Amino acid sequence: MVTSTRKLWTLVAPTLAMILPSNANADTVASAKQQRAAAAALVAATPAAQRSELLQPFTDTARSNWHYTPRTRAGVPFKSMSAGQRDAAQRLLAVALSDHGLDTVRAVFALEVALREIESSSFRDPENYAFAIYGAPREDAPWGWRIEGHHLSLHFTLNGDQVVSTLPQFIGANPAEVPSDGSNGPRKGQRALKDEEDRAFKLLESLSPEQRKVAIIAAQPFGDILTRNAAKVEALAQSGVKFSELDRAQQAQLLRVIDAFATIVEPTLAEQRLARVRAGGFDAIRFSWIGAQSRGKPYYYRLQGPQFLIELDNSGSNHIHSVWRDFNGDWGRDVLGEHYRNASGTEHKH
């Protein structure tokens, strides 16, 4: 999904109120109902003996135990599902993600086939992506769900009839560009994170020499995203070129980079993400670059605002890790924290 130029110019209009739209929460009601129904269908399709694997405790410790490497993880993977479970799991993905997001996730799955052929190894498994539901998908209590596997970790947190968070979001790609046709996998030249790369390079290329001196903060990338799989992240160094130092066309291009990450989820949830970016104010957003200034070589970039951080690392030249984090809102911590404070001293329990 590509956000229109008109919408992007609306985002940068100086008269835009830097607050969440009054209907930002109401817009997630339909999505929350669809996700709850789809998650309940997955639970119903799961045999009783397997439900303890699918249903995990709704605790901060359990939900924030995440990673993007191949490992044993909570939940039920595709490879252990019946046809009915697979259909329900695919439905849950379909109601939460955009068409673009679904294509991206499927591309990540397919890259496991590419790696299997490149490495001549059975270790890579496109069906080793696990669904976990935290709490119970019900209307009267917070709950959440996750899909996770190699190079993919997507998290959704709901409370009542609202989706309160769709972060963290981790998506990786190895190879970032498929080097050759495989017998069963993706074709030569396919790129799972094409927009996330190309839009950032276009922004970099638009910078003047003076702006590049500010934006490029080091010669060599770090080998990975700086925040790794941290349970809680803090703002990184305030380095790079500021949004307020860009001209209008550059500002619009910076927002197109953010849009590439935001639109993995379905449109109302993407707008919820963008509303939070707006709420923090544009002028303080910084764009930082490290490493090569052309594709196929090691590079890293990040976008950081008062409330969010987006990192993309390609230290391996053809191996990408990308993440979107919210300093206070990962797993809905800010909203749910207020929820629990308001419930304190009442009969309301979880």
C-alpha angles and dihedrals in degrees: 000000000000120000112230121251088237091058092048092051088050088055092056097041107129092225092060112122109240094223135094111274112256091244096046093109096038089057091066096057095091092046091048092052092048093048092047092051092046093048091048089052090052091051091048091050092051117091115244091245091058099043094089087064094048098042113065130178117273095236131131090237094054096043096046093051096100140139142172101218126092106274144123108288141173119276140040117298124216090251090063096047131102120230090263092052091048091052091050093047092049089050090053090053092046095055094047101042134058121240087258090050092050090050090050094050092048089049089055090051090050092052088067086064090049091050091047089057096041092049096034087227135134089208092092112081125181089197096056094096113118132209118211128181117205113210117342126307097247136134099235101056140040117267139156146189140212142196113204141168140119108341094353133089119155121174131194125186123191134185120189109312095344136086101222100180141012095181150144096047119185123178125168136178129205112201094025087198116025106239099205144003113278126210092240107002137071121315129255113283097021113142122193094196100035097137093045089056103036098046092050092049090050089053091048092049091052093059120104119236089259092050091048091055088060098038098048105071103171142010100231129043121234101247095255143011107303096233094052109181096326116163090221127020133201128202115283124226113311095242135134135052116319124233089238089059093058127088121241096268091048091048090053090050092050088054089050088059091053089045091058089061096038097054095062085092125060117282101265091049091045089054089050088056093047090048089058090050089051091047091060092052127249102239095072095051110114130201115208129183133192130185133356121020095213134058122266094044131085114284142146135196138179140191115207130182134170092278107021146045129202118188130182120183126187098169090144092057092235103032119083132196117183133176141176115205132180114211094217105010106056107129088003092285094153096049096039092046089058089045092055093044090053090048093051112118094016132099089255108117140168 
